[in-house]
Every structure is written in structure tokens, then in C-alpha cells.
Amino acid sequence: MTPALRTLAALTTLPLLAYPNSGEHYDAVSKTWHACDGEHGSLIGQLDAWRQSGARLIGGCCRTTPQDIRAIAGQLAGR
């Protein structure tokens, strides 16, 4: 998401939106989800990079939880 935001920020003055899924990966063979890890981290771990890259509206899509959104809101509110 961060590289896409950086590219878009260079092309517009409009506010950008970050609305990613949880970062988990779906294995169609086993029909299971696998947690995000490594360089991708968590949504909250990416928040500063997204904001620095131009995102002004930040939420979450597939498999994000109310706790994810609460953590984002808390960090943005300075809690």
C-alpha cells in the first residue's frame, strides 16, 4: 500500500484513502487464512508510513477487526 500511496501522492493534490485488508493470506487449498508477519506487519505498524505517504482517510477492509480500527483511531488521537 505504501508504494501505491507515494505514487498517487505525486500525481494529485486530493486526499488519499488507505483501506487495506488485514494483510493475511488465504490458502485456497487448505481453505485457511494465515496471519501477516515479516515486512508487512500489522495495520497499526503501517499507519505512520501511510500518513507520511499522503493517506488522510484510513480504515480497513477484509478481515480487519474492530480492535484494528480502535487501535488506528487511538493512535491518530494520540492515545
PDB file of N, CA, C and O in Angstrom:
ATOM      1  N   MET A   1       0.811  -1.183   0.000  1.00  0.00           N
ATOM      2  CA  MET A   1       0.000   0.000   0.000  1.00  0.00           C
ATOM      3  C   MET A   1       0.860   1.254   0.000  1.00  0.00           C
ATOM      4  O   MET A   1       0.525   2.221  -0.684  1.00  0.00           O
ATOM      5  N   THR A   2       1.953   1.265   0.744  1.00  0.00           N
ATOM      6  CA  THR A   2       2.781   2.469   0.844  1.00  0.00           C
ATOM      7  C   THR A   2       3.334   2.912  -0.509  1.00  0.00           C
ATOM      8  O   THR A   2       3.237   4.097  -0.828  1.00  0.00           O
ATOM      9  N   PRO A   3       3.906   2.026  -1.317  1.00  0.00           N
ATOM     10  CA  PRO A   3       4.391   2.474  -2.627  1.00  0.00           C
ATOM     11  C   PRO A   3       3.271   3.046  -3.505  1.00  0.00           C
ATOM     12  O   PRO A   3       3.495   4.015  -4.231  1.00  0.00           O
ATOM     13  N   ALA A   4       2.083   2.466  -3.446  1.00  0.00           N
ATOM     14  CA  ALA A   4       0.965   2.979  -4.235  1.00  0.00           C
ATOM     15  C   ALA A   4       0.572   4.378  -3.765  1.00  0.00           C
ATOM     16  O   ALA A   4       0.306   5.258  -4.584  1.00  0.00           O
ATOM     17  N   LEU A   5       0.536   4.583  -2.457  1.00  0.00           N
ATOM     18  CA  LEU A   5       0.204   5.908  -1.926  1.00  0.00           C
ATOM     19  C   LEU A   5       1.232   6.944  -2.364  1.00  0.00           C
ATOM     20  O   LEU A   5       0.869   8.058  -2.741  1.00  0.00           O
ATOM     21  N   ARG A   6       2.507   6.585  -2.317  1.00  0.00           N
ATOM     22  CA  ARG A   6       3.558   7.525  -2.729  1.00  0.00           C
ATOM     23  C   ARG A   6       3.410   7.905  -4.198  1.00  0.00           C
ATOM     24  O   ARG A   6       3.568   9.070  -4.564  1.00  0.00           O
ATOM     25  N   THR A   7       3.110   6.928  -5.027  1.00  0.00           N
ATOM     26  CA  THR A   7       2.928   7.198  -6.447  1.00  0.00           C
ATOM     27  C   THR A   7       1.728   8.114  -6.669  1.00  0.00           C
ATOM     28  O   THR A   7       1.813   9.093  -7.409  1.00  0.00           O
ATOM     29  N   LEU A   8       0.622   7.792  -6.029  1.00  0.00           N
ATOM     30  CA  LEU A   8      -0.586   8.601  -6.193  1.00  0.00           C
ATOM     31  C   LEU A   8      -0.409  10.007  -5.644  1.00  0.00           C
ATOM     32  O   LEU A   8      -0.907  10.965  -6.235  1.00  0.00           O
ATOM     33  N   ALA A   9       0.291  10.148  -4.529  1.00  0.00           N
ATOM     34  CA  ALA A   9       0.504  11.472  -3.931  1.00  0.00           C
ATOM     35  C   ALA A   9       1.270  12.387  -4.881  1.00  0.00           C
ATOM     36  O   ALA A   9       1.076  13.602  -4.875  1.00  0.00           O
ATOM     37  N   ALA A  10       2.131  11.802  -5.689  1.00  0.00           N
ATOM     38  CA  ALA A  10       2.898  12.595  -6.657  1.00  0.00           C
ATOM     39  C   ALA A  10       2.039  13.036  -7.840  1.00  0.00           C
ATOM     40  O   ALA A  10       2.434  13.917  -8.604  1.00  0.00           O
ATOM     41  N   LEU A  11       0.871  12.426  -7.988  1.00  0.00           N
ATOM     42  CA  LEU A  11       0.025  12.701  -9.149  1.00  0.00           C
ATOM     43  C   LEU A  11      -1.218  13.537  -8.850  1.00  0.00           C
ATOM     44  O   LEU A  11      -1.928  13.943  -9.771  1.00  0.00           O
ATOM     45  N   THR A  12      -1.485  13.798  -7.564  1.00  0.00           N
ATOM     46  CA  THR A  12      -2.707  14.524  -7.221  1.00  0.00           C
ATOM     47  C   THR A  12      -2.527  15.335  -5.950  1.00  0.00           C
ATOM     48  O   THR A  12      -1.632  15.069  -5.148  1.00  0.00           O
ATOM     49  N   THR A  13      -3.376  16.313  -5.780  1.00  0.00           N
ATOM     50  CA  THR A  13      -3.415  17.063  -4.526  1.00  0.00           C
ATOM     51  C   THR A  13      -4.627  16.643  -3.693  1.00  0.00           C
ATOM     52  O   THR A  13      -4.840  17.157  -2.595  1.00  0.00           O
ATOM     53  N   LEU A  14      -5.410  15.718  -4.213  1.00  0.00           N
ATOM     54  CA  LEU A  14      -6.577  15.218  -3.489  1.00  0.00           C
ATOM     55  C   LEU A  14      -6.132  14.372  -2.290  1.00  0.00           C
ATOM     56  O   LEU A  14      -5.059  13.770  -2.324  1.00  0.00           O
ATOM     57  N   PRO A  15      -6.953  14.323  -1.229  1.00  0.00           N
ATOM     58  CA  PRO A  15      -6.607  13.444  -0.111  1.00  0.00           C
ATOM     59  C   PRO A  15      -6.684  11.988  -0.556  1.00  0.00           C
ATOM     60  O   PRO A  15      -7.537  11.618  -1.363  1.00  0.00           O
ATOM     61  N   LEU A  16      -5.801  11.184  -0.032  1.00  0.00           N
ATOM     62  CA  LEU A  16      -5.757   9.764  -0.393  1.00  0.00           C
ATOM     63  C   LEU A  16      -6.390   8.916   0.702  1.00  0.00           C
ATOM     64  O   LEU A  16      -6.444   9.317   1.864  1.00  0.00           O
ATOM     65  N   LEU A  17      -6.867   7.743   0.314  1.00  0.00           N
ATOM     66  CA  LEU A  17      -7.532   6.805   1.196  1.00  0.00           C
ATOM     67  C   LEU A  17      -6.726   5.522   1.273  1.00  0.00           C
ATOM     68  O   LEU A  17      -6.293   4.995   0.248  1.00  0.00           O
ATOM     69  N   ALA A  18      -6.522   5.015   2.487  1.00  0.00           N
ATOM     70  CA  ALA A  18      -5.916   3.695   2.678  1.00  0.00           C
ATOM     71  C   ALA A  18      -6.983   2.807   3.317  1.00  0.00           C
ATOM     72  O   ALA A  18      -7.436   3.065   4.432  1.00  0.00           O
ATOM     73  N   TYR A  19      -7.372   1.768   2.597  1.00  0.00           N
ATOM     74  CA  TYR A  19      -8.444   0.883   3.052  1.00  0.00           C
ATOM     75  C   TYR A  19      -8.028  -0.560   2.767  1.00  0.00           C
ATOM     76  O   TYR A  19      -8.685  -1.258   1.994  1.00  0.00           O
ATOM     77  N   PRO A  20      -6.932  -1.007   3.393  1.00  0.00           N
ATOM     78  CA  PRO A  20      -6.392  -2.336   3.081  1.00  0.00           C
ATOM     79  C   PRO A  20      -7.129  -3.450   3.814  1.00  0.00           C
ATOM     80  O   PRO A  20      -7.861  -3.214   4.776  1.00  0.00           O
ATOM     81  N   ASN A  21      -6.915  -4.670   3.331  1.00  0.00           N
ATOM     82  CA  ASN A  21      -7.382  -5.807   4.108  1.00  0.00           C
ATOM     83  C   ASN A  21      -6.398  -6.026   5.259  1.00  0.00           C
ATOM     84  O   ASN A  21      -5.473  -5.235   5.441  1.00  0.00           O
ATOM     85  N   SER A  22      -6.587  -7.069   6.016  1.00  0.00           N
ATOM     86  CA  SER A  22      -5.779  -7.296   7.218  1.00  0.00           C
ATOM     87  C   SER A  22      -4.326  -7.650   6.913  1.00  0.00           C
ATOM     88  O   SER A  22      -3.478  -7.601   7.805  1.00  0.00           O
ATOM     89  N   GLY A  23      -4.035  -8.003   5.677  1.00  0.00           N
ATOM     90  CA  GLY A  23      -2.686  -8.447   5.336  1.00  0.00           C
ATOM     91  C   GLY A  23      -2.527  -9.953   5.418  1.00  0.00           C
ATOM     92  O   GLY A  23      -1.491 -10.497   5.037  1.00  0.00           O
ATOM     93  N   GLU A  24      -3.552 -10.623   5.913  1.00  0.00           N
ATOM     94  CA  GLU A  24      -3.496 -12.080   5.981  1.00  0.00           C
ATOM     95  C   GLU A  24      -3.565 -12.663   4.574  1.00  0.00           C
ATOM     96  O   GLU A  24      -4.040 -12.019   3.639  1.00  0.00           O
ATOM     97  N   HIS A  25      -3.092 -13.871   4.449  1.00  0.00           N
ATOM     98  CA  HIS A  25      -3.083 -14.548   3.153  1.00  0.00           C
ATOM     99  C   HIS A  25      -4.006 -15.757   3.216  1.00  0.00           C
ATOM    100  O   HIS A  25      -3.996 -16.513   4.187  1.00  0.00           O
ATOM    101  N   TYR A  26      -4.801 -15.926   2.165  1.00  0.00           N
ATOM    102  CA  TYR A  26      -5.738 -17.042   2.095  1.00  0.00           C
ATOM    103  C   TYR A  26      -5.122 -18.174   1.293  1.00  0.00           C
ATOM    104  O   TYR A  26      -4.641 -17.967   0.179  1.00  0.00           O
ATOM    105  N   ASP A  27      -5.139 -19.366   1.860  1.00  0.00           N
ATOM    106  CA  ASP A  27      -4.667 -20.568   1.173  1.00  0.00           C
ATOM    107  C   ASP A  27      -5.900 -21.296   0.649  1.00  0.00           C
ATOM    108  O   ASP A  27      -6.649 -21.897   1.419  1.00  0.00           O
ATOM    109  N   ALA A  28      -6.104 -21.239  -0.659  1.00  0.00           N
ATOM    110  CA  ALA A  28      -7.293 -21.832  -1.266  1.00  0.00           C
ATOM    111  C   ALA A  28      -7.299 -23.355  -1.169  1.00  0.00           C
ATOM    112  O   ALA A  28      -8.365 -23.971  -1.191  1.00  0.00           O
ATOM    113  N   VAL A  29      -6.139 -23.957  -1.063  1.00  0.00           N
ATOM    114  CA  VAL A  29      -6.076 -25.419  -0.963  1.00  0.00           C
ATOM    115  C   VAL A  29      -6.587 -25.877   0.402  1.00  0.00           C
ATOM    116  O   VAL A  29      -7.445 -26.756   0.493  1.00  0.00           O
ATOM    117  N   SER A  30      -6.045 -25.268   1.465  1.00  0.00           N
ATOM    118  CA  SER A  30      -6.457 -25.672   2.814  1.00  0.00           C
ATOM    119  C   SER A  30      -7.675 -24.897   3.310  1.00  0.00           C
ATOM    120  O   SER A  30      -8.248 -25.205   4.355  1.00  0.00           O
ATOM    121  N   LYS A  31      -8.060 -23.870   2.523  1.00  0.00           N
ATOM    122  CA  LYS A  31      -9.192 -23.006   2.881  1.00  0.00           C
ATOM    123  C   LYS A  31      -9.006 -22.380   4.272  1.00  0.00           C
ATOM    124  O   LYS A  31      -9.920 -22.353   5.096  1.00  0.00           O
ATOM    125  N   THR A  32      -7.796 -21.885   4.491  1.00  0.00           N
ATOM    126  CA  THR A  32      -7.472 -21.244   5.764  1.00  0.00           C
ATOM    127  C   THR A  32      -6.767 -19.921   5.528  1.00  0.00           C
ATOM    128  O   THR A  32      -6.153 -19.702   4.483  1.00  0.00           O
ATOM    129  N   TRP A  33      -6.866 -19.048   6.514  1.00  0.00           N
ATOM    130  CA  TRP A  33      -6.178 -17.767   6.491  1.00  0.00           C
ATOM    131  C   TRP A  33      -4.898 -17.884   7.308  1.00  0.00           C
ATOM    132  O   TRP A  33      -4.856 -18.606   8.304  1.00  0.00           O
ATOM    133  N   HIS A  34      -3.864 -17.177   6.890  1.00  0.00           N
ATOM    134  CA  HIS A  34      -2.583 -17.181   7.598  1.00  0.00           C
ATOM    135  C   HIS A  34      -2.232 -15.750   7.967  1.00  0.00           C
ATOM    136  O   HIS A  34      -2.309 -14.840   7.142  1.00  0.00           O
ATOM    137  N   ALA A  35      -1.848 -15.570   9.214  1.00  0.00           N
ATOM    138  CA  ALA A  35      -1.573 -14.234   9.747  1.00  0.00           C
ATOM    139  C   ALA A  35      -0.447 -13.544   8.996  1.00  0.00           C
ATOM    140  O   ALA A  35       0.453 -14.176   8.443  1.00  0.00           O
ATOM    141  N   CYS A  36      -0.536 -12.204   9.001  1.00  0.00           N
ATOM    142  CA  CYS A  36       0.518 -11.402   8.392  1.00  0.00           C
ATOM    143  C   CYS A  36       1.727 -11.404   9.316  1.00  0.00           C
ATOM    144  O   CYS A  36       1.591 -11.514  10.534  1.00  0.00           O
ATOM    145  N   ASP A  37       2.889 -11.284   8.734  1.00  0.00           N
ATOM    146  CA  ASP A  37       4.110 -11.197   9.521  1.00  0.00           C
ATOM    147  C   ASP A  37       5.201 -10.631   8.638  1.00  0.00           C
ATOM    148  O   ASP A  37       4.940 -10.165   7.529  1.00  0.00           O
ATOM    149  N   GLY A  38       6.395 -10.674   9.124  1.00  0.00           N
ATOM    150  CA  GLY A  38       7.526 -10.201   8.328  1.00  0.00           C
ATOM    151  C   GLY A  38       7.437  -8.724   8.028  1.00  0.00           C
ATOM    152  O   GLY A  38       7.049  -7.931   8.886  1.00  0.00           O
ATOM    153  N   GLU A  39       7.797  -8.348   6.807  1.00  0.00           N
ATOM    154  CA  GLU A  39       7.880  -6.940   6.434  1.00  0.00           C
ATOM    155  C   GLU A  39       6.534  -6.234   6.409  1.00  0.00           C
ATOM    156  O   GLU A  39       6.484  -5.007   6.496  1.00  0.00           O
ATOM    157  N   HIS A  40       5.433  -6.990   6.291  1.00  0.00           N
ATOM    158  CA  HIS A  40       4.127  -6.356   6.185  1.00  0.00           C
ATOM    159  C   HIS A  40       3.590  -5.916   7.531  1.00  0.00           C
ATOM    160  O   HIS A  40       2.940  -4.875   7.620  1.00  0.00           O
ATOM    161  N   GLY A  41       3.846  -6.685   8.585  1.00  0.00           N
ATOM    162  CA  GLY A  41       3.417  -6.305   9.920  1.00  0.00           C
ATOM    163  C   GLY A  41       1.923  -6.147  10.041  1.00  0.00           C
ATOM    164  O   GLY A  41       1.152  -6.773   9.314  1.00  0.00           O
ATOM    165  N   SER A  42       1.527  -5.306  10.965  1.00  0.00           N
ATOM    166  CA  SER A  42       0.117  -5.079  11.235  1.00  0.00           C
ATOM    167  C   SER A  42      -0.339  -3.758  10.629  1.00  0.00           C
ATOM    168  O   SER A  42       0.478  -2.953  10.181  1.00  0.00           O
ATOM    169  N   LEU A  43      -1.640  -3.549  10.620  1.00  0.00           N
ATOM    170  CA  LEU A  43      -2.165  -2.279  10.118  1.00  0.00           C
ATOM    171  C   LEU A  43      -1.597  -1.115  10.917  1.00  0.00           C
ATOM    172  O   LEU A  43      -1.155  -0.120  10.342  1.00  0.00           O
ATOM    173  N   ILE A  44      -1.609  -1.235  12.234  1.00  0.00           N
ATOM    174  CA  ILE A  44      -1.123  -0.151  13.076  1.00  0.00           C
ATOM    175  C   ILE A  44       0.366   0.095  12.839  1.00  0.00           C
ATOM    176  O   ILE A  44       0.841   1.223  12.968  1.00  0.00           O
ATOM    177  N   GLY A  45       1.090  -0.947  12.498  1.00  0.00           N
ATOM    178  CA  GLY A  45       2.512  -0.808  12.210  1.00  0.00           C
ATOM    179  C   GLY A  45       2.796  -0.042  10.925  1.00  0.00           C
ATOM    180  O   GLY A  45       3.895   0.480  10.740  1.00  0.00           O
ATOM    181  N   GLN A  46       1.816   0.025  10.048  1.00  0.00           N
ATOM    182  CA  GLN A  46       1.976   0.716   8.771  1.00  0.00           C
ATOM    183  C   GLN A  46       1.398   2.133   8.783  1.00  0.00           C
ATOM    184  O   GLN A  46       1.598   2.899   7.840  1.00  0.00           O
ATOM    185  N   LEU A  47       0.689   2.472   9.844  1.00  0.00           N
ATOM    186  CA  LEU A  47      -0.051   3.727   9.894  1.00  0.00           C
ATOM    187  C   LEU A  47       0.810   4.961   9.613  1.00  0.00           C
ATOM    188  O   LEU A  47       0.435   5.794   8.788  1.00  0.00           O
ATOM    189  N   ASP A  48       1.939   5.087  10.275  1.00  0.00           N
ATOM    190  CA  ASP A  48       2.790   6.268  10.069  1.00  0.00           C
ATOM    191  C   ASP A  48       3.276   6.371   8.626  1.00  0.00           C
ATOM    192  O   ASP A  48       3.299   7.460   8.054  1.00  0.00           O
ATOM    193  N   ALA A  49       3.662   5.247   8.041  1.00  0.00           N
ATOM    194  CA  ALA A  49       4.140   5.262   6.651  1.00  0.00           C
ATOM    195  C   ALA A  49       3.020   5.688   5.710  1.00  0.00           C
ATOM    196  O   ALA A  49       3.263   6.437   4.764  1.00  0.00           O
ATOM    197  N   TRP A  50       1.797   5.223   5.955  1.00  0.00           N
ATOM    198  CA  TRP A  50       0.676   5.604   5.095  1.00  0.00           C
ATOM    199  C   TRP A  50       0.378   7.088   5.218  1.00  0.00           C
ATOM    200  O   TRP A  50       0.124   7.763   4.221  1.00  0.00           O
ATOM    201  N   ARG A  51       0.411   7.592   6.446  1.00  0.00           N
ATOM    202  CA  ARG A  51       0.150   9.029   6.650  1.00  0.00           C
ATOM    203  C   ARG A  51       1.238   9.870   5.987  1.00  0.00           C
ATOM    204  O   ARG A  51       0.939  10.874   5.341  1.00  0.00           O
ATOM    205  N   GLN A  52       2.493   9.465   6.145  1.00  0.00           N
ATOM    206  CA  GLN A  52       3.601  10.198   5.524  1.00  0.00           C
ATOM    207  C   GLN A  52       3.541  10.123   4.004  1.00  0.00           C
ATOM    208  O   GLN A  52       4.089  10.981   3.311  1.00  0.00           O
ATOM    209  N   SER A  53       2.876   9.100   3.491  1.00  0.00           N
ATOM    210  CA  SER A  53       2.751   8.923   2.046  1.00  0.00           C
ATOM    211  C   SER A  53       1.507   9.594   1.483  1.00  0.00           C
ATOM    212  O   SER A  53       1.238   9.480   0.287  1.00  0.00           O
ATOM    213  N   GLY A  54       0.748  10.285   2.314  1.00  0.00           N
ATOM    214  CA  GLY A  54      -0.381  11.053   1.813  1.00  0.00           C
ATOM    215  C   GLY A  54      -1.763  10.580   2.203  1.00  0.00           C
ATOM    216  O   GLY A  54      -2.743  11.248   1.873  1.00  0.00           O
ATOM    217  N   ALA A  55      -1.887   9.457   2.890  1.00  0.00           N
ATOM    218  CA  ALA A  55      -3.218   8.970   3.272  1.00  0.00           C
ATOM    219  C   ALA A  55      -3.815   9.867   4.345  1.00  0.00           C
ATOM    220  O   ALA A  55      -3.173  10.156   5.354  1.00  0.00           O
ATOM    221  N   ARG A  56      -5.040  10.300   4.122  1.00  0.00           N
ATOM    222  CA  ARG A  56      -5.743  11.135   5.091  1.00  0.00           C
ATOM    223  C   ARG A  56      -6.986  10.431   5.636  1.00  0.00           C
ATOM    224  O   ARG A  56      -7.486  10.790   6.703  1.00  0.00           O
ATOM    225  N   LEU A  57      -7.473   9.450   4.921  1.00  0.00           N
ATOM    226  CA  LEU A  57      -8.591   8.621   5.365  1.00  0.00           C
ATOM    227  C   LEU A  57      -8.057   7.199   5.466  1.00  0.00           C
ATOM    228  O   LEU A  57      -7.587   6.640   4.475  1.00  0.00           O
ATOM    229  N   ILE A  58      -8.126   6.614   6.653  1.00  0.00           N
ATOM    230  CA  ILE A  58      -7.526   5.298   6.861  1.00  0.00           C
ATOM    231  C   ILE A  58      -8.537   4.404   7.558  1.00  0.00           C
ATOM    232  O   ILE A  58      -9.097   4.765   8.593  1.00  0.00           O
ATOM    233  N   GLY A  59      -8.761   3.240   6.980  1.00  0.00           N
ATOM    234  CA  GLY A  59      -9.708   2.283   7.542  1.00  0.00           C
ATOM    235  C   GLY A  59      -9.214   0.884   7.301  1.00  0.00           C
ATOM    236  O   GLY A  59      -8.009   0.637   7.260  1.00  0.00           O
ATOM    237  N   GLY A  60     -10.141  -0.031   7.141  1.00  0.00           N
ATOM    238  CA  GLY A  60      -9.755  -1.407   6.896  1.00  0.00           C
ATOM    239  C   GLY A  60     -10.864  -2.167   6.210  1.00  0.00           C
ATOM    240  O   GLY A  60     -12.043  -1.850   6.373  1.00  0.00           O
ATOM    241  N   CYS A  61     -10.486  -3.165   5.445  1.00  0.00           N
ATOM    242  CA  CYS A  61     -11.437  -3.963   4.683  1.00  0.00           C
ATOM    243  C   CYS A  61     -11.416  -5.394   5.222  1.00  0.00           C
ATOM    244  O   CYS A  61     -11.446  -5.599   6.435  1.00  0.00           O
ATOM    245  N   CYS A  62     -11.367  -6.349   4.358  1.00  0.00           N
ATOM    246  CA  CYS A  62     -11.498  -7.764   4.693  1.00  0.00           C
ATOM    247  C   CYS A  62     -10.593  -8.204   5.843  1.00  0.00           C
ATOM    248  O   CYS A  62      -9.384  -7.971   5.840  1.00  0.00           O
ATOM    249  N   ARG A  63     -11.210  -8.836   6.803  1.00  0.00           N
ATOM    250  CA  ARG A  63     -10.564  -9.445   7.958  1.00  0.00           C
ATOM    251  C   ARG A  63      -9.889  -8.442   8.891  1.00  0.00           C
ATOM    252  O   ARG A  63      -9.096  -8.838   9.745  1.00  0.00           O
ATOM    253  N   THR A  64     -10.186  -7.167   8.742  1.00  0.00           N
ATOM    254  CA  THR A  64      -9.792  -6.235   9.791  1.00  0.00           C
ATOM    255  C   THR A  64     -10.848  -6.344  10.884  1.00  0.00           C
ATOM    256  O   THR A  64     -11.981  -6.748  10.621  1.00  0.00           O
ATOM    257  N   THR A  65     -10.488  -5.995  12.071  1.00  0.00           N
ATOM    258  CA  THR A  65     -11.393  -6.162  13.203  1.00  0.00           C
ATOM    259  C   THR A  65     -11.702  -4.814  13.851  1.00  0.00           C
ATOM    260  O   THR A  65     -11.014  -3.827  13.592  1.00  0.00           O
ATOM    261  N   PRO A  66     -12.727  -4.774  14.685  1.00  0.00           N
ATOM    262  CA  PRO A  66     -12.978  -3.542  15.436  1.00  0.00           C
ATOM    263  C   PRO A  66     -11.748  -3.129  16.262  1.00  0.00           C
ATOM    264  O   PRO A  66     -11.491  -1.939  16.441  1.00  0.00           O
ATOM    265  N   GLN A  67     -11.000  -4.109  16.758  1.00  0.00           N
ATOM    266  CA  GLN A  67      -9.789  -3.796  17.520  1.00  0.00           C
ATOM    267  C   GLN A  67      -8.749  -3.104  16.644  1.00  0.00           C
ATOM    268  O   GLN A  67      -8.057  -2.198  17.111  1.00  0.00           O
ATOM    269  N   ASP A  68      -8.627  -3.518  15.378  1.00  0.00           N
ATOM    270  CA  ASP A  68      -7.695  -2.864  14.452  1.00  0.00           C
ATOM    271  C   ASP A  68      -8.082  -1.394  14.270  1.00  0.00           C
ATOM    272  O   ASP A  68      -7.230  -0.509  14.348  1.00  0.00           O
ATOM    273  N   ILE A  69      -9.361  -1.142  14.031  1.00  0.00           N
ATOM    274  CA  ILE A  69      -9.838   0.217  13.800  1.00  0.00           C
ATOM    275  C   ILE A  69      -9.702   1.046  15.075  1.00  0.00           C
ATOM    276  O   ILE A  69      -9.334   2.219  15.015  1.00  0.00           O
ATOM    277  N   ARG A  70      -9.997   0.447  16.219  1.00  0.00           N
ATOM    278  CA  ARG A  70      -9.833   1.143  17.508  1.00  0.00           C
ATOM    279  C   ARG A  70      -8.372   1.528  17.727  1.00  0.00           C
ATOM    280  O   ARG A  70      -8.091   2.635  18.187  1.00  0.00           O
ATOM    281  N   ALA A  71      -7.446   0.639  17.406  1.00  0.00           N
ATOM    282  CA  ALA A  71      -6.017   0.948  17.565  1.00  0.00           C
ATOM    283  C   ALA A  71      -5.590   2.085  16.650  1.00  0.00           C
ATOM    284  O   ALA A  71      -4.839   2.967  17.067  1.00  0.00           O
ATOM    285  N   ILE A  72      -6.063   2.073  15.406  1.00  0.00           N
ATOM    286  CA  ILE A  72      -5.756   3.155  14.469  1.00  0.00           C
ATOM    287  C   ILE A  72      -6.317   4.471  14.999  1.00  0.00           C
ATOM    288  O   ILE A  72      -5.604   5.474  15.036  1.00  0.00           O
ATOM    289  N   ALA A  73      -7.586   4.482  15.410  1.00  0.00           N
ATOM    290  CA  ALA A  73      -8.212   5.691  15.926  1.00  0.00           C
ATOM    291  C   ALA A  73      -7.488   6.193  17.164  1.00  0.00           C
ATOM    292  O   ALA A  73      -7.286   7.397  17.327  1.00  0.00           O
ATOM    293  N   GLY A  74      -7.096   5.267  18.041  1.00  0.00           N
ATOM    294  CA  GLY A  74      -6.381   5.666  19.244  1.00  0.00           C
ATOM    295  C   GLY A  74      -5.039   6.297  18.944  1.00  0.00           C
ATOM    296  O   GLY A  74      -4.673   7.305  19.549  1.00  0.00           O
ATOM    297  N   GLN A  75      -4.309   5.718  18.022  1.00  0.00           N
ATOM    298  CA  GLN A  75      -3.003   6.281  17.673  1.00  0.00           C
ATOM    299  C   GLN A  75      -3.171   7.643  17.009  1.00  0.00           C
ATOM    300  O   GLN A  75      -2.391   8.557  17.276  1.00  0.00           O
ATOM    301  N   LEU A  76      -4.162   7.791  16.162  1.00  0.00           N
ATOM    302  CA  LEU A  76      -4.389   9.077  15.495  1.00  0.00           C
ATOM    303  C   LEU A  76      -4.835  10.148  16.487  1.00  0.00           C
ATOM    304  O   LEU A  76      -4.557  11.333  16.299  1.00  0.00           O
ATOM    305  N   ALA A  77      -5.530   9.723  17.548  1.00  0.00           N
ATOM    306  CA  ALA A  77      -5.998  10.667  18.568  1.00  0.00           C
ATOM    307  C   ALA A  77      -4.913  10.939  19.610  1.00  0.00           C
ATOM    308  O   ALA A  77      -5.114  11.738  20.525  1.00  0.00           O
ATOM    309  N   GLY A  78      -3.765  10.274  19.472  1.00  0.00           N
ATOM    310  CA  GLY A  78      -2.657  10.485  20.397  1.00  0.00           C
ATOM    311  C   GLY A  78      -2.749   9.695  21.681  1.00  0.00           C
ATOM    312  O   GLY A  78      -2.140  10.054  22.689  1.00  0.00           O
ATOM    313  N   ARG A  79      -3.526   8.597  21.642  1.00  0.00           N
ATOM    314  CA  ARG A  79      -3.642   7.760  22.839  1.00  0.00           C
ATOM    315  C   ARG A  79      -2.688   6.612  22.785  1.00  0.00           C
ATOM    316  O   ARG A  79      -2.646   5.800  23.710  1.00  0.00           O
TER     317      ARG A  79
END
